[in-house]
Amino acid sequence: MARTRVTVLPEALRAWRKVADVTQHQLGKEADCSDTLIALIEIGRRQPSEDTANRISEALTARLGFPLPVEAFATIEGDAVEVAS
């Protein structure tokens, strides 16, 4: 099955979160995900779904007061193939 693959650049996400002056807990709440997920993304142990990455982008945009596209902290590759293991 084809799907979109999102690869977050952990340092970039952490930097934008700090610029927005928001904690991992606050960002998780505003992006409708757990603060644990935000922490795991920031240390490179997890990658978010495209939907979650978009919600993080929207939450940061609201905090910053200017549009912050997902591409500011992640790369998105379309039609990635998910291989069953």
N, C-alpha and C positions, 0 to 999 in steps of 0.2 A: 504494500500500500504506500503510495506517495504522500509525503507530508512536508511541511515547512520546518526547517531546522534553524533555531535561534542559538547563537553563541554569544554570550555576554562577556564583555571584557571587564573582569572583576574590578580592576583599579578604576576604570572609567565610571562604573556604576557607583562605587564608593565615593569618588570625588564629586559627582553630581549630587549625591545624597547629602554630602557635607555642605556643598554650596547652597543647597536648598534648606539647610539647617533643620534637618529632620532626622530622627532616630530610626533605627531599623524597625523598632516596634511601631512607630507612627507611620512609616512608609508601608509596612505590611498591612496595617489596618486600613490605610487609605487606598491601597492597591488590592484590597480584598484577598490577601494571602497572609501567611504566618510570618512573624519576624524571624523564625528559624529558617524559613525558605530564603528570605532576604539575606540572612547571614551566610547561608550555604552558597548562594549565588556569588556573594562578595568574596568568598575565599576560593571560588572556582570548583566547588564540589558538586554543584547542581547547575543545570541549565533550565530556564523557565520555558514554558510553552509560549507560542506566539501570543496567545491571548493574555497570559500573565505579563509578558514583556510590555505589551501595549498598555495594560493597566498600570504598571510601574511608570511608564512614560507619562501617562495622563496624570498620575498622582504627583510626579515631579513637576510637570508643567503647571499644575495648579499652585504648587508651592513657589515656583520660580517666577511666575507671572509672564512667562514667554514660552512659546512652543519648544519642547524638547523632544525631538523625534527619537524613536527607538534606536536608530542608527547612531545616535550620539554615544551609546554605551553598548551596542551589540551589532553583530552582523547577522543578516537573515539570508538564508539560502533556500530557494523554492525547490520543490520537487525532490527533496531528499528521500531516499528510499529507506524505509524501516525494515530491518531484517529480523525475522523471528529467530530467537536463539533457543 
